[in-house]
Amino acid sequence: MTTNTAARSAGTGLFLAWLVALVATAGALFLGEVMGKTPCLLCWYQRIAMFPLVLVLGVGLFDGDARSARYALPLAWAGWGLALYHCLLYWGVISEAASPCRQGVSCADRDLQLLGFVPIPLLALLAFTAILVLLWRNRMKGDSP
């Protein structure tokens, strides 16, 4: 099977989920390394869930193995849960006393915004949500076993 045929057999949803993970990873690295926004503890945990998704889904696309979505789901769900918790802390729904950050950058810091009004935790939540929806859609279309 050629690489092009293998990638097609893995499904469009898998490709789009990989693309979202790639953009989110590049964005996180850009915010930290170029813009100098120091990530809080929850941001680090979300990165731990997001960064491997690029590799897991990318290898699945390269090999034409749609089962890679099965391996990506636990990471995506863990990242989604962390991002939701982070958003709730950021919005004040959960008390800042429940924040895992004890020193350094606070998880509820208002500096965690892009363009001055989009919270970075919300971007992570949207990325993980998109990945989960795309993987689910891929599975429902029968593109994965």
N, C-alpha and C positions, 0 to 999 in steps of 0.2 A: 504494500500500500504506500503510495507516495505521501509526502508530507502534506500537500494540499488536500488530498482525499482524507487523510487521517484527521486533519484539523476540522474538515467539514463534518466528519462522522462524530466528532466530539460535541458538536452543537453550537449554535449561535449564542445561546444563553451562557454557555461556558466561556466563550470568547469575550462576551460583554462583561461578565463577572470578573474575568481576568483584567480587562481594561479598567474597570472601576478600581480594582485593587492596585493596579499599577499607578493610576493617577493619584489615588489616595496616598500611596507610599511616596511618590515623588513630591506631593504637596506637603506631607509631614516633614520630609527631609528639607524641602525648600524653606518651610517656616522655621525650622530649628537651625539649619546651617547657614542660610543666606540672610533671613530676616532677624535671626538672633533671638527668637522667641523660645525661651527655655521651657521644655515640656514638664508638666507636673507628673506626679506618680501615676495617676490614672491615664494620662496621655501615653506614658511609657508602656503601661499594660495593654492599652489599645494597639499600640505599635507592635507589641509582641504578637498580637492576634492578626494584625493586618499584613505585616511584612512577609510572613511565610505563605500567605495566600497567593502572592505573585508567583512564587516558585511552584507551589502545589498545582495551581490551575494552569500555569504555563507549561509545566511538564506534561500535564494531562492533554493539553492542546497539541503539543509537539508530537506526542506519541499517539494521539487520536483516542485516548482513553477517557471516556466520559465518566468512568468511575472515580476520577480524581475529585469530582464534586462531592462524593461521599466522604472523602478525607478532608475536604475544605469546610464542610458544614460545622463540625465542632468548633473550629477556629472562628468562623463567622458568627456563630451563636454566642460564643464567649465574648467576642469583641462587641457584639450588639448589646449584650447585657451590661458590660462595662461602660459603653458609651451612653446607654440610657441612664445608668446610675450617675454618671458624670454630668449629664444634662440636668437631672433632677437636683444635684448639688448646686450646679451653676445657677439654676433658676430659683433656688431657695426653697424648693419643695421639701428637700431633705436638709436638715440642719448642718451647717458647716462643721459642727462638732463631730459629725459622723464621717468627716473627710479623712481619708487615709494619710493625707499630707500633714506632717507635723513640723517639717522644716523645709525651707526652700520655697518654691513656687506653690501657691495654693491652688487646689482643684477648682475653687470657686472664684478665682481671680478674674476680674473684669478685663484684664489685659488679654485674655484668651479670646480675642475677636479678630476676624478678618475683615478688612475694609471698614473697621470701626463699628460694625453692627451685626455681623454674622458670627455667632459663637462657634469656636473651633470644635467643641464637643458635639454640637449639632451637625457639623459637617461629617464627623466620624460616624454618628448615628445614621445619617442619611446614606453614607457609603456602605456600611454594614447591612442596612436595610435593602439597598439596591442589590447587593451581592446575594443576599438570601432570596430575594424575589426572583432574580435571574436564574439562580440555581434551581429553585422550585419550578419555575416556568420551563426550564430546560428538561427537567424530569417529567413534568406533565405532558410535554410534547413528545415524549418517548425517545428523546435524544440520548438518554442515559439509562443504563440497566437498573 
